[in-house]
Every structure is written in C-alpha cells, then in structure tokens.
Amino acid sequence: MAWVCAVALAFGGCGDDPRPASDADAADTRADAWDAWDAADGAVDALGDAESDAVTDALEEDTRPPDVDADSDTADADTDVADADADDAGADTAEVDGADPDVVDVVDVADGDDVADTEVAADTEVVDDLDTLDDEASAAGPFDDLAGLTGAELRAALLPRISGQTPLGYSANGLAREVMWAVIDVHGGRLECIYTGRTVAGEDPTAPPLGTAVAPAIDTTPNQDCRMPDGTAVPGGCVFNAEHSWPRSQGADSGPAESDLHHLFPAYDMANNRRSNYAFGVTTCVANACEWAENGSELGARDDGTKVFEVRLRYRGDIARAQFYFAVRYQKAIAAPVEATLRAWHADDPPDDEERARNDAIEGWQHNRNPFVDRPDFVAAIADF
C-alpha cells in the first residue's frame, strides 16, 4: 500500500488537492509525478515477482489432496479468472435483477462441473414433464372421461353424448347426400365408392344449397368422369348413390337415422344394389365364383351357407365402427355372428387419418361424433352390441 500512497503523493498527495501556481510549476509537478510513478511501477514488478516465486514454491510442496488432478486445478483457476472478470464488469449479476451470486459462479465454471450438469439435467426433466402434461392435455378427447366404463354402463353413458344431432334430411330438400358429394367424402376432387374403389368427380362445394334452404343444385347421383381404381376411364360411366351401411329396411328408413352421415357412404350403384340389405360377413367363395365381386368386396355365402357381403380391407374397419355407432345411437342389436366379424374388421383396419377427419367434418355438420373412431378401445369395453 506504501507504493500507492507514493504515487498519490506524487500526483498531489493523499487526500489533498494542491494546485500549482503557474504552468511551469504544473509541468515540474507532472514530471516529478511520472518519475514517482516509474519508481512505484518498478516496486510493483519486484513485488509481483516475489509473490509469483512464493506461489510457485508453495505449489511445489504438493499440498493438494491426492484425488485432485490437473484438470480440477485448471477449472479452479478458470473459475477465479471468470469470477474476477465478473467482479470487474459487474455484468453477470447486473443482467438479472436480484440474481444470486452463487448461481453466477456455477454458470461461470468453464469445464462443466457435476453440479452444473446436475442442475441442467434437473431443469430438462422439469421441462420434459411440463411438455408431456401439455401434450396429454391437448390430446384429451371428447369421450376420454368415460374411460374405465364397460358394457351396458358405457353404452348408457355414450347415448346422450351422441344423440340429439342436427338431422340434415334425406329427401329432395335434404342436405345429407349433398354434404357427402361435395364436402366430407371428396378427396382430391374425387368421390370414391367405399366398396369398389371406383371414383367419380366430386360436386362443387360452393354450389347451393349447402347451408341454404333452397332446392338442391348438387346432383344427388353423381356420375361424371367415372374411373376404376387404377385411373382408367369407364366408357359406360357409373352412377353413385348413398349407401346406408345399416340397411334402411332394418331401422334406418326415417328420422335422424336416415340421414345420419356416420353410417352413410358414397357407393357405386351396382355395388350398393348387390349389397342390398345382406349382413356383413366373410364369404367362402373364390372371387370368380362369388355371386358378385369387385376389388376385394364380395357377395357370397359364409361358412354356414348364409349369404353375406364382405367389404374390401381398406374400409372394412370404417364399416364396422359405423355399425357399432348405429347400434348404440339408435339402440339396436347386432346378431352374434355379424358382431364377431365386425370386431375382427375393426381390429384389421383401425381408424386412420382419413376416417378421423371424416368424423371431425361430420361433427361440423350434424354436431355429434362416432365415439368408436375417437376411442377404438371402447369396442372391447362393450362385450355385446
């Protein structure tokens, strides 16, 4: 500290404020001050060398604990330098109001001590947990609160949730078919037969009467540009109509059931006629020996001789879930052999993005959903449909 005072005295004293009487005196005073500074600087250098030698001697005595290695020494030295820099600049603590100085020390450790790694890992786990909770919350479905219910209890709980939809109507002034032809079943501008895969051009979704009360301007039997699944044109064309997957003759011929889009699908009229009101099932016929067959769908006899209609693989799960929906919504029963087939189809062809999007679109029009699309596990939870 003596050298500090010497320097201060050279520049004007410790705590005093002498002022030279003239410019010449001021020049002499500055010259004397610089001479004193040089002398003090030399003293500092000498003192620094002496201190450095002392530190070196102390290190050579190897007083370190045996489990501390060179890397730890380097880390400690780095920490001291970083802390000194932080003290000089005041930046690390100034950036965050009320920051804990201990936190700054941990962050400043250059080599990433275990403490810092542990804190980062803990923070990461907390963030991951929050993200998981957010994902689960956003993924919650409209029927998730019914999970755990089974059998008749689940059916009873589902009924009020899927009833009371807005009927779209199926008559000449109804909207059900028009919504199918122009909106919910149009993909890439095409309508696809659920049974055969044939396609026709979809109708214009901007044409009335969608959302209006005027007479339908949309063709209720679309037949433009008929094509086979491979894209080849069908010279004679093909007419589409609406397939009631739950037959009209078995309870879907009036009221909300007749126009309920959850069980209506576009179909090539020949396939629709062939299906008629036959139960769904698995045929035992070979395709060319079946009463009718096209692209995986077949009309023929099952193993007990009963005539049944088999749906191609791509849409058999959709058909199965439509039947389960109808049975619960309209409190109908499905015969045991048919139910067994539908359960197998449900497992073979689970809901895909297209079916989920259709469920969403139908809700937008008639304001109810098919719970077996949202919760496929509910099928197993109900032992008897």
N, C-alpha and C positions, 0 to 999 in steps of 0.2 A: 504493500500500500504506500510505502515511502516514495516509490518512484512516481506514483500517481500524483502525489502532492507536489513533487518536484516539478512535474510537468505543469501542473496547475499554477504553481508559483511563477514558473517561467512565463506563463501567459497572462499572469495578472494576479496571482495569489489565490489562496484557498478561501473563497467566500468574499473577498474584497473586489472592488471594481475600480482599480487605478486607471486614470485616463492621462496619457502623455500630453505634455504642454504644447508640443509642436510636432510637425510632420517628421522632422529629423529625429526627435525623441521617439516617435512612434516607430520609425524604421529601425532604430537601435534596439528598441524593445523587442520587435519581431525577430531580429537577428539573434538576440540573446535567447529568445524563446525556442527557436529552431535548434540552436546549439544544445539547449537543455533537453529538447525532445530527442535528438540523436543520442545523447548520453543515456537518457532513460530507455530508449529503444534497445541499446546495447545491453543494458542491465536486464531487460526483459528477456532478450535472447539467451543470455547466460543463465538466467533463472529457468527458462524453458528447457535448456539442455540439461541442467542439473535435475529437474523434475523428471525428464524423459529417462535419464540414466537410472534414477531411483526406481521408476516404474519397471524398467527392464530388469533390474536386479531382483525386484520383488517377484516378477513373473518367473524368473529362472529358479526360484526356490520351490516351484511346483507345489503350491499350497492348495491347488484345486482338488475337489473331491474326485475319486477315481472314475466315476461314471459320467463326468462331464467331458465332452470331446471338443475338438477344434471347431466343429460346426456350431456348437452351442455358444462358444466364445464369440464367434463371428456374429451370431444372431444377437448376442447381448450388446456387442459393440455397435451393430447396426441400430439396435433399439435406442442406445444412448444418443447416437447421431440424430436419429429421427426425432427423439424427444427434444433434443437441443434445438433442432430446426423448428419444431412446433412451438417451443417456448419463444424463439426469436420472432417468428412470423405471427404467432397467435392465430393462425388460420384455421387449424383443425377444430379448435374449440369454439372459435368465433362463428363458424358456419352454421352450427346448430345451437340455438339458444338453450342454455341450461344443460349443455352436454356434460356428461360425466367424464372427467379427465382419464379415469381408468379405462373407459371404452376407447379413447384415443390411443392409449398405449397398446391395447390389444390389436387395433387396426394397423398401427404403425410397424408391427413386427413383420419384417420382410420375408422371413423364411416360413411363415405359416405355422405357428406353434400349434400344439394339440388343442389348446384352449380355444384358439380362433376357429380351428376346424370343427370342434365340437359345437361351438355356437352357430356356425354356418349350417351344420347338419341339422341342428335343432330347429333353426328358422325354416329350413327347407321342408322339414317334416310338417311343421305347422301350416305352411303354405299349401303343401300337398293335401293335408287333411281338409283345409278350407275349400280347395278346389273340388275335392271329392264330394263334400257336402253340397256345394253349389250345383255340381253335375246331377247328383241324386235329386235335389230339389227341383231342378228344371226338367228332369226326366219323369217326374211323377205323373202318372196317367189318370184319366178320369174315373177309373174303376179300381185304383190301387188300394183304396180304403176298404175294399171288400175282400182283400186277400186274407185267406185263412178260413173263410166260409166255405161250406161244401153242400152238395146235394140240394135238397128242397129249400134249405135256408138261403143258399146262394141264388137259386132261381127266384125266390121271393124278393130278395134284395135287388136283383137286377131288373125285375119287371117295371117298377116305377121309374127307373132311370132311363129305360129305353122306350117307354110308352109315351103317348101324347105328342108324337111327332106332327109336323105340319104336312098333311096329305097334299100331294101335288096334283092328284087327279089323273085318271087314265082315259077319260072319254075324249071326244073330239076337241074339247076346250081344255083338256088337262095338260100338264107340263112334264109329267114323268118321262115319257119317251123322248120329248124334245130335249130335255136336260141330258139324257143319255147320248143322243145322237150328236149333240153339239158341244157338250162340256165334259162330263165326268168320264166318258169312255173313249174320247178322242185322243189318240197319241200320234204325234207327227202328222196330224191331219187325216188320220185313218181310223175307222172303226173295225174292230176285229171280232169275228164270231168266236164265242167262248168255247164252242165245241170243235170247230174245224180249222180255225186259223185263217179262213178266208177274210179278206178285207174289202171295204168299200170306202169311198170318200166320206169324211165326216161332214156334218152340216155346219152352216155358218153360225157361230155363237152370237153374232151381233144381230141376227135376224129376229124379229118379233116371233112369238110372244114371250120370249124369256123375260120374266119379271114384269109382264104386262097382262092385261085382261083381254087382249084382242084375240081373234081367231088365229090358230096356229099357221105360221107361214113356213114352218120347217116340215119337210117331208117325213111322215110317220113310218114310211117304209123305204129307207134309203137304199139306193141300188146303183149309184154312179161309180164307174170305174172299178168293177169287181176284179179282184186279183186273188190268185192262190197264195199260200204261204211263201212260196219261193219267188213271188213277184210277177209270175206270168199272168197275162190277162185272160179273163174268162169270156170268150166270144159271146156266149148267150147271156152274160150278166148274171147277177144274183141279187135277190131281194132280201133285205134284212128285216127282222121284226123283233119284238121284245119277248124274251124267254122268261116265263115265270118259273124259276127253278123249283119253287114249291107250287105244284100244279093248281091252277085256278079251280079245278073240279074238286080239290081236296081242302078248300078253305081260303083260297087267295083270289076269289072272284068278285069281291066287293069291298067297299070301305077302304080304310088306310092300307090294308094288306094288298089290294090290287095294284096300287101304285107305289108300294114300298120299294125304293131303289136298292135296299140292302139285299134283296133276293131277285131283282130284275137284271138281266144281262142281254147285250146285243147277240143276236144269233142269225145265222143264215137260215132262211125259212125252211129249206129242206131238212136241215138238221133239227130244227125246232119241231117240225112235224113228225119226224122219226122218233124223237124223244117222247112226244105226246105226254102222257101222264105216267109213264112207266117209272118204277122205283129205280133209284141208283143202285148199282151193284157191279160186280166183276163177272164178266162173261167167260165162258169156257170155249167159245168158238175161236177159230183162227180167222184172221181178218177177212180173207176172201171167201170164207164160209159163213160169215155172220149175216144176219138179215140186212144189216146196213153197217158200213164202217167208213170213216174218213179221218185221216191224220191222227189216229190214236183213239178216237171216240168210236164206240161200237154199240150196236143193238143186237142182243142175243140172249141166250139162256145162261143162268148161273148154274152152279153145280147141282142144285136141287130141281132144275128144269124150269124155274120161274124166269120169265122174260124180264130182263133188266137193261138199263142204259149205263154204259161205262164211259166216264169222262176222261179225256186225254190228261196226261200227267201235269201239264203246265197249269191247269186251272182246277184240278180236282179238289185241292185244298180250299180254294175260294168257294166252290160249290158246297163243300162240307160245312164250312163256317156260316154260310148263308142259311143252311138248313137248321143248324143249332140256334142261330139267331131267331129264325121264324118260330121255332118250337117254343122258345122262351117268351118272345114278344107276344105271340098270339095264343099261347098256352095250348100248344098242340103236342101230340106224341109221335115219336118216330119208332117204327117197327124194329125189333131187336136185330134181325139180320141186316137191315139197312143201316142201323146205327153202328154196327160193328164195321161195316165197310167205310162209312163216313169218318169214323175215328182213325182208321188206317190212312185214309186220304189226307186227313188233317195232319197226320204225322209225316206223311210222304212229301207234302207240299206246304210248308209253313208260310206264314204271311211274309210277303216281300214288300219292297218299297212301293210298287205299283198298287198293291192292294191297300196298303196303309194310306196312300194318297187318295185312293178312291173313297175310303172311309171318311177321310177329312172333308172331301168335296161333297159327299152326300150330307154330312152334318151341316154344311153350309147352306144346303137347300131345304132339307126336311127336319133339321135340328135334332137328330139323335144319331147314335153310333152303334156299330156292331161290337159288343164287348169281347167277342172271341177273336177279333182281329187285334184289338189292343192288348188283350190278356189271353194268349193261346193256352196258358196253363189252366184256365177256367174249364176247359173241356174235360180234363182229367178230374177236376174237382167235382164235376157233376156225373155221378155214376150211371144215371139213367135219364135219357132225354125222352 
